[in-house]
Amino acid sequence: MSFPVMYHRWSRMTFIHWRYRPEQVQALLPAQLRVEPFEGAAWVGLTPFLMRDVRVPGVPALPWVSTFPETNLRTYVRDARGRTGIWFLSLDAGCLPAALGGRGGYRLPYHWSDMSVEAKDGHIRYRCRRRLPGPAGARCDVDAGIGVPLVEHERDELAYFLTARFRLFSLVAGRLAAAQVEHPPWPLHHAHLDAVNEDLIQAAGLPAPEGQPVAHASPGVPVRVGMWSW
């Protein structure tokens, strides 16, 4: 990446993924993108975390806007050039300026929400209630236990597919745009889900998930985000 336009640290992350039929997810994508399946399924990920140290180059992180909870709903796609990346179905942020900046600057479907992230004794508690824009009250409440780090043979192709993503897509003035994302490999841990109560997936236009999700956790990574390219 020649010129990052944003620096972050994504911390206290829990990855929660469900399988969907590819045609269900494809119906929510722009015409320029296709679902990237794994083992014949499309994958939809709910990723609550704590955003930290948000800043632009040359400016220090400002306390009142640099740290806030976020919950992303995402899926995995390819464009016509075969490039892989993330398509965000929604992003909820517990900071109004960040939500407005994400919508205005990156044309991403950010929402302003009441949110919290609490970690203690190997457990982490996420709470999210959507405010603006609607549907108001859409929620994501997750209670998770963080286990031991994955050993090498557990970092399999599925774990890599679900977490190692280095490009995001959006539509800017009707054109497909891509931005590079750089970060070290995720230090992945086992995670067990004590409770998941959410309807962000339904609010995005998908049916409620079925079956047992695949869960991972991570203490986090530093991230650099690049400029849009076409």
C-alpha positions as CSV (number, residue, x, y, z in Angstrom):
1,M,0.0,0.0,0.0
2,S,1.6,3.2,-1.1
3,F,-0.5,5.7,0.9
4,P,-2.8,4.7,3.7
5,V,-5.6,7.1,4.5
6,M,-6.7,5.6,7.8
7,Y,-5.1,3.8,10.7
8,H,-7.0,1.7,13.2
9,R,-6.5,-1.1,15.7
10,W,-9.2,-3.7,15.7
11,S,-9.2,-5.3,19.2
12,R,-11.3,-7.7,21.3
13,M,-12.7,-9.2,18.1
14,T,-15.1,-12.2,17.9
15,F,-15.7,-13.7,14.5
16,I,-19.1,-15.5,14.2
17,H,-19.9,-17.1,10.9
18,W,-22.9,-18.9,9.5
19,R,-23.4,-20.8,6.2
20,Y,-26.0,-19.5,3.7
21,R,-27.1,-20.6,0.3
22,P,-25.1,-18.6,-2.2
23,E,-28.2,-17.4,-4.0
24,Q,-29.6,-15.9,-0.8
25,V,-26.5,-13.7,-0.4
26,Q,-26.1,-13.0,-4.1
27,A,-29.5,-11.3,-4.1
28,L,-28.1,-8.6,-1.7
29,L,-24.9,-7.9,-3.8
30,P,-24.4,-5.3,-6.5
31,A,-24.3,-6.6,-10.1
32,Q,-20.5,-6.1,-10.2
33,L,-19.8,-8.7,-7.4
34,R,-20.3,-12.5,-7.0
35,V,-20.4,-14.5,-3.9
36,E,-17.1,-16.3,-3.1
37,P,-18.2,-19.7,-1.7
38,F,-16.3,-22.1,0.5
39,E,-17.3,-25.7,0.7
40,G,-20.3,-24.8,-1.5
41,A,-21.7,-22.2,0.9
42,A,-21.7,-18.5,1.1
43,W,-20.6,-17.3,4.5
44,V,-22.0,-14.4,6.5
45,G,-20.0,-13.1,9.4
46,L,-21.0,-11.1,12.4
47,T,-17.9,-9.4,13.9
48,P,-18.3,-7.4,17.1
49,F,-15.1,-5.7,18.3
50,L,-13.6,-2.6,19.8
51,M,-12.1,0.0,17.4
52,R,-9.1,1.8,18.9
53,D,-6.6,4.4,17.9
54,V,-8.5,5.6,14.8
55,R,-6.7,8.4,13.1
56,V,-5.7,9.8,9.7
57,P,-2.0,10.2,8.7
58,G,-0.3,13.0,10.4
59,V,-2.9,13.5,13.1
60,P,-2.9,11.9,16.6
61,A,-5.8,9.8,17.7
62,L,-8.4,12.0,19.4
63,P,-9.8,10.5,22.6
64,W,-13.5,11.3,21.9
65,V,-13.6,9.8,18.4
66,S,-10.7,7.3,18.3
67,T,-12.1,4.4,20.5
68,F,-15.6,3.0,20.2
69,P,-17.4,-0.3,19.8
70,E,-18.3,-1.6,16.3
71,T,-20.2,-4.6,14.9
72,N,-19.9,-5.5,11.3
73,L,-22.1,-7.8,9.2
74,R,-20.1,-9.0,6.2
75,T,-19.8,-11.5,3.4
76,Y,-17.1,-12.6,1.0
77,V,-17.0,-11.8,-2.7
78,R,-15.1,-11.6,-5.9
79,D,-15.2,-8.9,-8.6
80,A,-15.1,-9.3,-12.4
81,R,-11.2,-9.2,-12.2
82,G,-11.2,-12.1,-9.8
83,R,-10.1,-10.0,-6.8
84,T,-11.4,-11.3,-3.4
85,G,-12.7,-9.1,-0.6
86,I,-15.3,-8.1,1.9
87,W,-18.8,-6.7,1.2
88,F,-20.4,-5.1,4.2
89,L,-24.1,-5.7,4.6
90,S,-24.1,-3.3,7.6
91,L,-21.7,-1.6,10.1
92,D,-22.8,-0.4,13.5
93,A,-20.6,2.1,15.4
94,G,-21.0,3.5,18.9
95,C,-19.7,6.9,17.7
96,L,-21.8,9.2,15.7
97,P,-18.9,11.1,13.9
98,A,-17.4,7.7,12.9
99,A,-20.7,6.5,11.5
100,L,-21.2,9.7,9.6
101,G,-17.6,9.6,8.3
102,G,-17.9,6.0,7.2
103,R,-21.1,6.8,5.3
104,G,-19.8,10.0,3.8
105,G,-16.2,9.2,3.2
106,Y,-16.3,5.5,2.4
107,R,-19.9,5.1,1.3
108,L,-20.3,2.2,3.6
109,P,-23.6,1.3,5.3
110,Y,-22.8,2.6,8.7
111,H,-25.4,3.0,11.5
112,W,-25.1,4.9,14.8
113,S,-25.9,2.6,17.7
114,D,-25.8,2.4,21.5
115,M,-23.0,-0.1,22.1
116,S,-20.6,-1.5,24.7
117,V,-17.8,-4.0,24.9
118,E,-16.8,-5.4,28.3
119,A,-14.1,-8.0,28.9
120,K,-13.3,-9.8,32.1
121,D,-11.7,-13.1,33.1
122,G,-11.7,-14.6,29.7
123,H,-15.2,-13.6,28.8
124,I,-16.4,-10.8,26.6
125,R,-19.8,-9.1,26.4
126,Y,-21.0,-7.1,23.4
127,R,-24.2,-5.0,23.3
128,C,-25.6,-3.1,20.4
129,R,-28.9,-1.3,19.8
130,R,-29.3,0.5,16.5
131,R,-30.3,4.2,16.6
132,L,-30.0,5.9,13.2
133,P,-30.7,5.1,10.4
134,G,-33.2,2.3,11.1
135,P,-34.5,-0.1,11.6
136,A,-34.3,1.5,15.1
137,G,-33.8,-1.1,17.8
138,A,-32.1,-3.7,15.7
139,R,-29.7,-5.5,18.0
140,C,-26.7,-7.7,18.5
141,D,-26.0,-9.1,22.0
142,V,-23.2,-11.6,22.2
143,D,-21.6,-13.2,25.3
144,A,-18.5,-15.2,24.4
145,G,-15.7,-17.1,26.2
146,I,-12.2,-16.7,24.9
147,G,-10.2,-19.9,24.8
148,V,-6.6,-20.9,24.1
149,P,-4.8,-19.8,20.9
150,L,-5.2,-22.0,17.8
151,V,-2.2,-24.3,17.2
152,E,-0.8,-24.5,13.7
153,H,-2.9,-27.4,12.4
154,E,-6.1,-25.7,13.6
155,R,-5.4,-22.7,11.4
156,D,-7.0,-24.5,8.5
157,E,-8.3,-23.3,5.2
158,L,-11.7,-22.3,6.6
159,A,-10.1,-20.2,9.4
160,Y,-8.0,-18.4,6.8
161,F,-10.9,-17.9,4.4
162,L,-13.0,-16.3,7.2
163,T,-10.5,-14.0,8.7
164,A,-7.6,-13.2,6.3
165,R,-9.2,-10.5,4.2
166,F,-7.2,-7.6,2.7
167,R,-9.7,-5.8,0.5
168,L,-13.1,-4.2,0.9
169,F,-15.5,-3.2,-1.7
170,S,-18.1,-0.4,-1.9
171,L,-20.1,1.5,-4.5
172,V,-19.0,5.1,-5.0
173,A,-21.3,7.1,-7.4
174,G,-22.6,3.8,-8.8
175,R,-19.1,2.5,-9.6
176,L,-17.4,-0.4,-7.8
177,A,-14.5,0.7,-5.7
178,A,-11.9,-1.3,-3.8
179,A,-9.7,-0.3,-0.9
180,Q,-6.7,-2.3,0.3
181,V,-6.5,-3.3,4.0
182,E,-3.2,-4.3,5.6
183,H,-2.7,-6.0,8.9
184,P,-0.5,-8.8,10.4
185,P,-2.0,-12.3,10.6
186,W,-4.8,-12.5,13.2
187,P,-3.7,-14.2,16.4
188,L,-6.7,-16.5,16.6
189,H,-8.1,-18.1,19.7
190,H,-10.9,-20.6,20.2
191,A,-14.2,-19.1,21.2
192,H,-17.4,-20.5,22.6
193,L,-20.6,-18.6,22.4
194,D,-22.6,-18.4,25.6
195,A,-25.4,-16.4,24.0
196,V,-26.1,-14.7,20.7
197,N,-29.3,-12.6,20.4
198,E,-29.3,-10.6,17.2
199,D,-31.5,-9.4,14.4
200,L,-29.0,-7.4,12.4
201,I,-28.9,-10.2,9.9
202,Q,-32.6,-10.1,9.3
203,A,-32.5,-6.3,9.1
204,A,-30.0,-6.6,6.3
205,G,-32.4,-8.8,4.3
206,L,-31.4,-12.3,5.1
207,P,-33.4,-15.0,6.9
208,A,-32.3,-15.8,10.5
209,P,-29.2,-18.0,10.5
210,E,-29.6,-21.7,11.1
211,G,-27.2,-24.2,12.5
212,Q,-24.2,-23.9,14.7
213,P,-21.9,-20.9,13.8
214,V,-18.2,-21.1,13.5
215,A,-16.5,-18.9,16.1
216,H,-13.0,-17.5,16.6
217,A,-11.7,-14.7,18.8
218,S,-8.7,-12.5,18.6
219,P,-7.1,-9.8,20.8
220,G,-6.6,-7.8,17.7
221,V,-4.3,-6.3,15.1
222,P,-3.2,-2.9,13.9
223,V,-4.7,-2.0,10.5
224,R,-4.0,0.4,7.6
225,V,-6.7,1.2,5.1
226,G,-5.8,2.6,1.6
227,M,-7.5,4.9,-0.8
228,W,-10.3,3.8,-3.1
229,S,-9.2,2.5,-6.5
230,W,-11.3,1.5,-9.6
